[in-house]
Amino acid sequence: MFRDEDELRNRVMDWLRKRGFRVAKGIRLGSMELDIVALAPLRISKEGVVRDSRGPYLYTFEAKIATTRKLVLDLIEQAITRLLLSDYVLVVVPSKAEVWVNSKTKEVIEPPQIIGRYALRVYSKKIGILSVDLGGEVKIVRAPQKSGLTQEELKEKVLKHLR
């Protein structure tokens, strides 16, 4: 299993760079910290990463090792707020995680499927889901939908950090 969220972020950042994205992590906007932001004339779709001449698009990725219901809900809430500052938002989680069922027993869960079941409301269904397995393979579980809520002033602040 992943040691920490930084390891998860690094795997996704490598995956994005290999596909042609300009990438940054840990961008601060006031009290908000964006795990990963990426910019490119590319779209992340269920089929993969495809060139789109209407871009470039700004993506925000929130990474978490979400192993409890509260962490899953916090991650979805955090991702919804990111719809205000970027064109597309995705959450990044391990494909599998171990959780303690009791003091002696662990269970393996699949965070991408759990998040998919919770993120079905008006705004949360716009959020894409990426999973990362232990071998570092990144899988597009759910493609993001265009935000439609993006505030250009906030987006410009994020872009300024990327430049």
HUTAJO-V329178 format. One record per residue. RES is the residue in one letter. PSI is psi in radians with two decimals (* if undefined). Layout:
# HUTAJO-V329178
[[RES PSI] [RES PSI]]
This chain:
# HUTAJO-V329178
[[M 2.85] [F 2.45] [R -0.75] [D 3.06] [E -0.48] [D -0.70] [E -0.73] [L -0.82] [R -0.78] [N -0.68] [R -0.74] [V -0.69] [M -0.73] [D -0.78] [W -0.76] [L -0.79] [R -0.73] [K -0.38] [R -0.04] [G 0.20] [F 2.54] [R 2.26] [V 2.51] [A 2.71] [K 2.77] [G 0.59] [I 2.28] [R 2.32] [L 1.71] [G -2.19] [S -0.05] [M 2.31] [E 2.22] [L 2.15] [D -0.98] [I 2.40] [V 2.58] [A 2.59] [L 2.34] [A 2.77] [P 0.88] [L 2.66] [R 2.40] [I 2.01] [S 3.02] [K -0.52] [E -0.23] [G -2.76] [V 2.15] [V 2.54] [R 2.47] [D 1.95] [S -0.21] [R -0.16] [G -2.97] [P 2.72] [Y 2.54] [L 2.20] [Y 2.51] [T 2.35] [F 2.28] [E 2.11] [A 2.37] [K 2.53] [I 1.41] [A 1.82] [T -0.05] [T 2.83] [R -0.73] [K -0.77] [L -0.68] [V -0.82] [L -0.67] [D -0.74] [L -0.77] [I -0.76] [E -0.78] [Q -0.78] [A -0.66] [I -0.73] [T -0.51] [R -0.29] [L -0.35] [L -0.36] [L -0.03] [S 2.94] [D -0.64] [Y 2.56] [V 2.40] [L 2.60] [V 2.59] [V 2.16] [V 2.76] [P 2.60] [S -0.53] [K 2.64] [A 2.60] [E 2.38] [V 2.59] [W 2.17] [V -0.71] [N -2.98] [S -0.24] [K -0.25] [T 2.34] [K 2.68] [E 2.53] [V 2.22] [I 2.91] [E 1.58] [P -0.66] [P -0.70] [Q -0.65] [I -0.81] [I -0.73] [G -0.61] [R -0.58] [Y -0.51] [A 1.21] [L 0.18] [R 3.11] [V -0.89] [Y -0.70] [S -0.43] [K -0.17] [K -0.28] [I 2.27] [G 2.85] [I 2.19] [L 2.41] [S 2.61] [V 2.20] [D 3.04] [L -0.45] [G -0.08] [G 0.00] [E 2.25] [V 2.30] [K 2.36] [I 1.81] [V -0.74] [R 2.21] [A 2.52] [P 2.70] [Q 2.62] [K 2.38] [S -1.00] [G -0.11] [L 0.00] [T 2.23] [Q 1.99] [E -0.63] [E -0.74] [L -0.72] [K -0.74] [E -0.66] [K -0.69] [V -0.79] [L -0.61] [K -0.66] [H -0.57] [L -0.50] [R *]]
